[in-house]
Amino acid sequence: MAVSYKKLFKLMIDRDIKKKDLKDMTGLSYGTIAKLEKGSNVEIGVLDKICVKLGCQLSDVAEIIFDEDDC
């Protein structure tokens, strides 16, 4: 099982939001944004900040990808 943040980056493209803009809007570090790009785990508070500032739901920025072994 893994978490994918591809939806977040697609949403950013659709809204013409750059990584620097996301950093400025949310107060997140570039290190945290890099974790999102790599699909690493982040605290739920990070995702909360993003959702509040972008006015969206958690399902709009992240999704769980199940391995065949997980099902």
NORHUTA-V807304 format. One record per residue. N is the residue number from 0. PHI is phi in whole degrees, -180 to 180 (none if undefined). D_LAST is the distance of its C-alpha to the last C-alpha in whole Angstrom. Layout:
n=N phi=PHI d_last=D_LAST
n=N phi=PHI d_last=D_LAST
This chain:
n=0 phi=none d_last=10
n=1 phi=-143 d_last=13
n=2 phi=-109 d_last=15
n=3 phi=-114 d_last=17
n=4 phi=-109 d_last=21
n=5 phi=-58 d_last=22
n=6 phi=-62 d_last=23
n=7 phi=-61 d_last=25
n=8 phi=-71 d_last=27
n=9 phi=-68 d_last=27
n=10 phi=-60 d_last=28
n=11 phi=-63 d_last=31
n=12 phi=-64 d_last=32
n=13 phi=-61 d_last=32
n=14 phi=-97 d_last=35
n=15 phi=56 d_last=36
n=16 phi=-106 d_last=35
n=17 phi=-91 d_last=36
n=18 phi=-58 d_last=34
n=19 phi=-63 d_last=38
n=20 phi=-62 d_last=38
n=21 phi=-62 d_last=34
n=22 phi=-60 d_last=36
n=23 phi=-67 d_last=39
n=24 phi=-68 d_last=37
n=25 phi=-105 d_last=35
n=26 phi=80 d_last=37
n=27 phi=-75 d_last=34
n=28 phi=-84 d_last=35
n=29 phi=-64 d_last=34
n=30 phi=-62 d_last=32
n=31 phi=-68 d_last=30
n=32 phi=-65 d_last=30
n=33 phi=-64 d_last=29
n=34 phi=-61 d_last=26
n=35 phi=-63 d_last=25
n=36 phi=-62 d_last=26
n=37 phi=-83 d_last=24
n=38 phi=78 d_last=21
n=39 phi=-78 d_last=21
n=40 phi=-72 d_last=21
n=41 phi=-131 d_last=24
n=42 phi=-69 d_last=25
n=43 phi=-62 d_last=24
n=44 phi=-62 d_last=28
n=45 phi=-65 d_last=28
n=46 phi=-67 d_last=26
n=47 phi=-62 d_last=28
n=48 phi=-58 d_last=31
n=49 phi=-63 d_last=30
n=50 phi=-63 d_last=29
n=51 phi=-63 d_last=32
n=52 phi=-70 d_last=34
n=53 phi=-93 d_last=32
n=54 phi=64 d_last=32
n=55 phi=-138 d_last=28
n=56 phi=-97 d_last=25
n=57 phi=-56 d_last=22
n=58 phi=-67 d_last=20
n=59 phi=-83 d_last=23
n=60 phi=-120 d_last=23
n=61 phi=-145 d_last=19
n=62 phi=-149 d_last=16
n=63 phi=-91 d_last=12
n=64 phi=-107 d_last=11
n=65 phi=-89 d_last=7
n=66 phi=-80 d_last=7
n=67 phi=-59 d_last=6
n=68 phi=-69 d_last=6
n=69 phi=-76 d_last=4
n=70 phi=-88 d_last=0
